[in-house]
Amino acid sequence: MTHKREIQGKVVTIAGEKTVSIVVERRVMHPRYHKVVKRFKKYLVHDERNEVKVGDEIIAIECRPLSKTKSFRLKTVVSGAE
């Protein structure tokens, strides 16, 4: 059985039919200044039932490539938009 990556991020845009764009934040130590800095990356996530809204915190799981840039699908909604 293969290991599927799980990412957690905040929905920033509805990128079309059944697709949302999320931003994932990670904290890394700067190599020279030894200070914790934030790094961001955007992912496209497949949302089959169009159930998430902008501002929701979600967990996405890796899957087969669904398009050129979309390789994650929605697993759960952690918290709704405030």
LUMROFI-374711 format. One record per residue: residue number from 1; x, y, z of N, C-alpha, C in turn. Coordinates in nm, 4 decimals, decimal comma. Last residue first. Layout:
BEGIN
<seq NUM&n.east X&n.north Y&n.up Z&ca.east X&ca.north Y&ca.up Z&c.east X&c.north Y&c.up Z>
...
END
This chain:
BEGIN
<seq 82&n.east -1,5040&n.north 3,1959&n.up 0,9362&ca.east -1,5619&ca.north 3,2774&ca.up 1,0437&c.east -1,6437&c.north 3,3890&c.up 0,9862>
<seq 81&n.east -1,5456&n.north 2,8858&n.up 0,7716&ca.east -1,5057&ca.north 3,0266&ca.up 0,7668&c.east -1,5748&c.north 3,1035&c.up 0,8780>
<seq 80&n.east -1,4964&n.north 2,5802&n.up 0,9622&ca.east -1,5607&ca.north 2,6646&ca.up 0,8629&c.east -1,5085&c.north 2,8064&c.up 0,8685>
<seq 79&n.east -1,2421&n.north 2,3327&n.up 0,9898&ca.east -1,3231&ca.north 2,4383&ca.up 1,0481&c.east -1,3785&c.north 2,5253&c.up 0,9380>
<seq 78&n.east -1,1891&n.north 2,0967&n.up 0,8350&ca.east -1,1510&ca.north 2,1068&ca.up 0,9767&c.east -1,2366&c.north 2,2123&c.up 1,0457>
<seq 77&n.east -1,3269&n.north 1,8830&n.up 0,6145&ca.east -1,3258&ca.north 2,0253&ca.up 0,6468&c.east -1,3000&c.north 2,0335&c.up 0,7966>
<seq 76&n.east -1,1372&n.north 1,6178&n.up 0,4536&ca.east -1,2315&ca.north 1,6702&ca.up 0,5530&c.east -1,2203&c.north 1,8222&c.up 0,5628>
<seq 75&n.east -1,0404&n.north 1,5747&n.up 0,1815&ca.east -1,0634&ca.north 1,4677&ca.up 0,2772&c.east -1,1673&c.north 1,5122&c.up 0,3793>
<seq 74&n.east -1,0248&n.north 1,6532&n.up -0,1618&ca.east -1,0708&ca.north 1,6922&ca.up -0,0290&c.east -1,0926&c.north 1,5698&c.up 0,0582>
<seq 73&n.east -0,7252&n.north 1,5648&n.up -0,3388&ca.east -0,8711&ca.north 1,5706&ca.up -0,3260&c.east -0,9071&c.north 1,5996&c.up -0,1814>
<seq 72&n.east -0,4596&n.north 1,6553&n.up -0,5607&ca.east -0,5107&ca.north 1,6361&ca.up -0,4258&c.east -0,6621&c.north 1,6394&c.up -0,4301>
<seq 71&n.east -0,3582&n.north 1,7363&n.up -0,8019&ca.east -0,3271&ca.north 1,5998&ca.up -0,7581&c.east -0,3703&c.north 1,5727&c.up -0,6143>
<seq 70&n.east -0,3601&n.north 1,9491&n.up -1,0686&ca.east -0,4434&ca.north 1,9069&ca.up -0,9558&c.east -0,4182&c.north 1,7606&c.up -0,9215>
<seq 69&n.east -0,2345&n.north 2,0281&n.up -1,3018&ca.east -0,1856&ca.north 2,0848&ca.up -1,1759&c.east -0,2583&c.north 2,0336&c.up -1,0521>
<seq 68&n.east -0,3526&n.north 1,8756&n.up -1,5075&ca.east -0,2106&ca.north 1,9105&ca.up -1,5149&c.east -0,1552&c.north 1,9553&c.up -1,3801>
<seq 67&n.east -0,5656&n.north 1,6547&n.up -1,3196&ca.east -0,5418&ca.north 1,7463&ca.up -1,4304&c.east -0,3927&c.north 1,7777&c.up -1,4296>
<seq 66&n.east -0,5430&n.north 1,4526&n.up -1,1420&ca.east -0,6763&ca.north 1,4759&ca.up -1,1982&c.east -0,6703&c.north 1,5757&c.up -1,3138>
<seq 65&n.east -0,3126&n.north 1,2090&n.up -1,0540&ca.east -0,3309&ca.north 1,3402&ca.up -1,1171&c.east -0,4677&c.north 1,3520&c.up -1,1839>
<seq 64&n.east -0,4302&n.north 1,0348&n.up -0,7582&ca.east -0,3751&ca.north 1,0340&ca.up -0,8935&c.east -0,3936&c.north 1,1725&c.up -0,9555>
<seq 63&n.east -0,3775&n.north 1,2109&n.up -0,4453&ca.east -0,4434&ca.north 1,1112&ca.up -0,5298&c.east -0,3759&c.north 1,1118&c.up -0,6665>
<seq 62&n.east -0,3458&n.north 1,3192&n.up -0,1067&ca.east -0,2887&ca.north 1,3015&ca.up -0,2398&c.east -0,3629&c.north 1,1920&c.up -0,3157>
<seq 61&n.east -0,5935&n.north 1,5055&n.up 0,0642&ca.east -0,5120&ca.north 1,3848&ca.up 0,0538&c.east -0,4663&c.north 1,3687&c.up -0,0910>
<seq 60&n.east -0,6488&n.north 1,7860&n.up 0,2801&ca.east -0,6539&ca.north 1,7249&ca.up 0,1472&c.east -0,5589&c.north 1,6063&c.up 0,1444>
<seq 59&n.east -0,8402&n.north 1,9569&n.up 0,5111&ca.east -0,7345&ca.north 1,8574&ca.up 0,4947&c.east -0,7559&c.north 1,7923&c.up 0,3593>
<seq 58&n.east -0,9092&n.north 2,3116&n.up 0,5608&ca.east -0,9386&ca.north 2,1768&ca.up 0,5126&c.east -0,8155&c.north 2,0874&c.up 0,5177>
<seq 57&n.east -1,0806&n.north 2,5893&n.up 0,6658&ca.east -0,9572&ca.north 2,5144&ca.up 0,6885&c.east -0,9869&c.north 2,3692&c.up 0,6527>
<seq 56&n.east -1,2383&n.north 2,8460&n.up 0,4706&ca.east -1,2432&ca.north 2,7174&ca.up 0,5405&c.east -1,1030&c.north 2,6583&c.up 0,5568>
<seq 55&n.east -1,2066&n.north 3,0645&n.up 0,3067&ca.east -1,1807&ca.north 3,0827&ca.up 0,4492&c.east -1,1850&c.north 2,9540&c.up 0,5281>
<seq 54&n.east -1,4591&n.north 2,9950&n.up 0,0764&ca.east -1,3358&ca.north 3,0699&ca.up 0,1023&c.east -1,3231&c.north 3,0942&c.up 0,2518>
<seq 53&n.east -1,6023&n.north 2,6679&n.up 0,1267&ca.east -1,6118&ca.north 2,8094&ca.up 0,0949&c.east -1,4782&c.north 2,8754&c.up 0,1254>
<seq 52&n.east -1,6969&n.north 2,3368&n.up 0,0135&ca.east -1,6139&ca.north 2,4302&ca.up 0,0898&c.east -1,6311&c.north 2,5724&c.up 0,0379>
<seq 51&n.east -1,8501&n.north 2,1709&n.up -0,1509&ca.east -1,8968&ca.north 2,1960&ca.up -0,0144&c.east -1,8129&c.north 2,2956&c.up 0,0634>
<seq 50&n.east -1,8637&n.north 2,0408&n.up -0,4092&ca.east -1,8646&ca.north 2,1875&ca.up -0,3933&c.east -1,9109&c.north 2,2296&c.up -0,2537>
<seq 49&n.east -1,8193&n.north 1,7696&n.up -0,4273&ca.east -1,9556&ca.north 1,8148&ca.up -0,3962&c.east -1,9679&c.north 1,9658&c.up -0,3777>
<seq 48&n.east -1,5420&n.north 1,7420&n.up -0,4931&ca.east -1,6452&ca.north 1,6784&ca.up -0,5751&c.east -1,7837&c.north 1,7375&c.up -0,5529>
<seq 47&n.east -1,2805&n.north 1,9189&n.up -0,5170&ca.east -1,3935&ca.north 1,9205&ca.up -0,4233&c.east -1,5166&c.north 1,8710&c.up -0,5001>
<seq 46&n.east -0,9353&n.north 1,8988&n.up -0,5449&ca.east -1,0622&ca.north 1,8581&ca.up -0,6053&c.east -1,1694&c.north 1,8479&c.up -0,4973>
<seq 45&n.east -0,7105&n.north 2,1678&n.up -0,5160&ca.east -0,7737&ca.north 2,0524&ca.up -0,4521&c.east -0,9081&c.north 2,0265&c.up -0,5178>
<seq 44&n.east -0,3963&n.north 2,3064&n.up -0,5758&ca.east -0,5336&ca.north 2,2927&ca.up -0,6232&c.east -0,5889&c.north 2,1622&c.up -0,5698>
<seq 43&n.east -0,1866&n.north 2,4928&n.up -0,3523&ca.east -0,2237&ca.north 2,3665&ca.up -0,4155&c.east -0,3662&c.north 2,3773&c.up -0,4665>
<seq 42&n.east 0,0828&n.north 2,7092&n.up -0,2712&ca.east -0,0569&ca.north 2,6908&ca.up -0,3098&c.east -0,0745&c.north 2,5564&c.up -0,3790>
<seq 41&n.east 0,2876&n.north 2,7731&n.up 0,0119&ca.east 0,2714&ca.north 2,7105&ca.up -0,1186&c.east 0,1231&c.north 2,6900&c.up -0,1450>
<seq 40&n.east 0,5152&n.north 2,9572&n.up 0,2173&ca.east 0,3804&ca.north 2,9303&ca.up 0,1696&c.east 0,3850&c.north 2,8596&c.up 0,0352>
<seq 39&n.east 0,6958&n.north 2,9827&n.up 0,5200&ca.east 0,7001&ca.north 2,9542&ca.up 0,3775&c.east 0,5597&c.north 2,9122&c.up 0,3354>
<seq 38&n.east 0,8191&n.north 3,1884&n.up 0,7799&ca.east 0,7072&ca.north 3,1173&ca.up 0,7187&c.east 0,7326&c.north 3,0985&c.up 0,5701>
<seq 37&n.east 1,1000&n.north 3,1295&n.up 0,9981&ca.east 1,0297&ca.north 3,2077&ca.up 0,8972&c.east 0,9199&c.north 3,1219&c.up 0,8355>
<seq 36&n.east 1,2917&n.north 3,1541&n.up 1,2840&ca.east 1,1835&ca.north 3,0792&ca.up 1,2213&c.east 1,1084&c.north 3,1718&c.up 1,1260>
<seq 35&n.east 1,6382&n.north 3,2122&n.up 1,2444&ca.east 1,5090&ca.north 3,2617&ca.up 1,2890&c.east 1,4019&c.north 3,1813&c.up 1,2168>
<seq 34&n.east 1,9035&n.north 3,1984&n.up 1,1588&ca.east 1,8531&ca.north 3,1087&ca.up 1,2641&c.east 1,7256&c.north 3,1622&c.up 1,3292>
<seq 33&n.east 2,0244&n.north 3,3252&n.up 0,9505&ca.east 1,9834&ca.north 3,4072&ca.up 1,0641&c.east 1,9236&c.north 3,3269&c.up 1,1789>
<seq 32&n.east 2,0874&n.north 3,1189&n.up 0,7609&ca.east 2,1884&ca.north 3,2133&ca.up 0,8088&c.east 2,1487&c.north 3,2804&c.up 0,9395>
<seq 31&n.east 1,8577&n.north 2,9520&n.up 0,7258&ca.east 1,9920&ca.north 2,8942&ca.up 0,7388&c.east 2,0979&c.north 2,9901&c.up 0,7926>
<seq 30&n.east 1,5659&n.north 2,9705&n.up 0,9233&ca.east 1,6467&ca.north 3,0365&ca.up 0,8219&c.east 1,7924&c.north 2,9910&c.up 0,8367>
<seq 29&n.east 1,3529&n.north 2,7006&n.up 0,9746&ca.east 1,4609&ca.north 2,7797&ca.up 1,0308&c.east 1,5430&c.north 2,8400&c.up 0,9176>
<seq 28&n.east 1,0045&n.north 2,7182&n.up 0,8848&ca.east 1,1383&ca.north 2,6625&ca.up 0,8706&c.east 1,2396&c.north 2,7564&c.up 0,9356>
<seq 27&n.east 0,6696&n.north 2,6329&n.up 0,8711&ca.east 0,7691&ca.north 2,7155&ca.up 0,9381&c.east 0,9035&c.north 2,6453&c.up 0,9313>
<seq 26&n.east 0,4192&n.north 2,6581&n.up 0,6179&ca.east 0,5105&ca.north 2,5782&ca.up 0,6996&c.east 0,6149&c.north 2,6708&c.up 0,7573>
<seq 25&n.east 0,0922&n.north 2,6670&n.up 0,4889&ca.east 0,2002&ca.north 2,7404&ca.up 0,5543&c.east 0,2874&c.north 2,6430&c.up 0,6316>
<seq 24&n.east -0,0846&n.north 2,6487&n.up 0,1931&ca.east -0,0288&ca.north 2,5706&ca.up 0,3029&c.east 0,0917&c.north 2,6461&c.up 0,3573>
<seq 23&n.east -0,3824&n.north 2,7462&n.up 0,0467&ca.east -0,2465&ca.north 2,7867&ca.up 0,0765&c.east -0,2022&c.north 2,7111&c.up 0,2020>
<seq 22&n.east -0,5877&n.north 2,6152&n.up -0,2185&ca.east -0,5553&ca.north 2,6327&ca.up -0,0771&c.east -0,4103&c.north 2,6787&c.up -0,0640>
<seq 21&n.east -0,8544&n.north 2,6395&n.up -0,4398&ca.east -0,7122&ca.north 2,6656&ca.up -0,4223&c.east -0,6866&c.north 2,6886&c.up -0,2743>
<seq 20&n.east -1,0838&n.north 2,3967&n.up -0,5670&ca.east -1,0508&ca.north 2,5074&ca.up -0,4777&c.east -0,8997&c.north 2,5194&c.up -0,4688>
<seq 19&n.east -1,3217&n.north 2,2731&n.up -0,7948&ca.east -1,1805&ca.north 2,2957&ca.up -0,7648&c.east -1,1663&c.north 2,4139&c.up -0,6704>
<seq 18&n.east -1,5772&n.north 2,2494&n.up -0,9044&ca.east -1,5217&ca.north 2,1378&ca.up -0,8271&c.east -1,3731&c.north 2,1522&c.up -0,7955>
<seq 17&n.east -1,5192&n.north 2,5007&n.up -1,1338&ca.east -1,6140&ca.north 2,3956&ca.up -1,0969&c.east -1,5392&c.north 2,2814&c.up -1,0286>
<seq 16&n.east -1,2837&n.north 2,7354&n.up -0,9860&ca.east -1,3631&ca.north 2,6789&ca.up -1,0953&c.east -1,4589&c.north 2,5747&c.up -1,0430>
<seq 15&n.east -1,1513&n.north 2,7954&n.up -0,7509&ca.east -1,0777&ca.north 2,8034&ca.up -0,8776&c.east -1,1536&c.north 2,7420&c.up -0,9944>
<seq 14&n.east -1,2037&n.north 2,9956&n.up -0,4950&ca.east -1,2756&ca.north 2,8901&ca.up -0,5652&c.east -1,2249&c.north 2,8987&c.up -0,7087>
<seq 13&n.east -0,9258&n.north 3,0648&n.up -0,2768&ca.east -1,0121&ca.north 3,0960&ca.up -0,3907&c.east -1,0893&c.north 2,9714&c.up -0,4332>
<seq 12&n.east -0,8297&n.north 2,9766&n.up -0,0281&ca.east -0,8149&ca.north 3,1174&ca.up -0,0636&c.east -0,9011&c.north 3,1568&c.up -0,1831>
<seq 11&n.east -0,8541&n.north 2,7677&n.up 0,2466&ca.east -0,9058&ca.north 2,7927&ca.up 0,1121&c.east -0,8960&c.north 2,9421&c.up 0,0830>
<seq 10&n.east -0,5669&n.north 2,6606&n.up 0,4201&ca.east -0,6840&ca.north 2,7477&ca.up 0,4177&c.east -0,7233&c.north 2,7751&c.up 0,2734>
<seq 9&n.east -0,4577&n.north 2,3199&n.up 0,4927&ca.east -0,4428&ca.north 2,4594&ca.up 0,4539&c.east -0,5751&c.north 2,5329&c.up 0,4524>
<seq 8&n.east -0,2708&n.north 2,0299&n.up 0,5091&ca.east -0,3759&ca.north 2,1084&ca.up 0,5726&c.east -0,3521&c.north 2,2540&c.up 0,5387>
<seq 7&n.east -0,2186&n.north 1,7200&n.up 0,3406&ca.east -0,1819&ca.north 1,8591&ca.up 0,3631&c.east -0,3004&c.north 1,9317&c.up 0,4248>
<seq 6&n.east -0,0845&n.north 1,4012&n.up 0,3237&ca.east -0,1981&ca.north 1,4814&ca.up 0,3658&c.east -0,1480&c.north 1,6218&c.up 0,3932>
<seq 5&n.east 0,0224&n.north 1,1520&n.up 0,0926&ca.east 0,0494&ca.north 1,2737&ca.up 0,1686&c.east -0,0809&c.north 1,3425&c.up 0,2054>
<seq 4&n.east -0,0021&n.north 0,8078&n.up 0,1222&ca.east -0,0611&ca.north 0,9270&ca.up 0,0631&c.east -0,0317&c.north 1,0473&c.up 0,1520>
<seq 3&n.east 0,1890&n.north 0,5277&n.up 0,0515&ca.east 0,1646&ca.north 0,6327&ca.up 0,1500&c.east 0,1135&c.north 0,7574&c.up 0,0790>
<seq 2&n.east 0,0508&n.north 0,2225&n.up -0,0798&ca.east 0,1307&ca.north 0,3429&ca.up -0,0907&c.east 0,0922&c.north 0,4449&c.up 0,0154>
<seq 1&n.east 0,0839&n.north -0,1190&n.up 0,0000&ca.east 0,0000&ca.north 0,0000&ca.up 0,0000&c.east 0,0878&c.north 0,1245&c.up 0,0000>
END
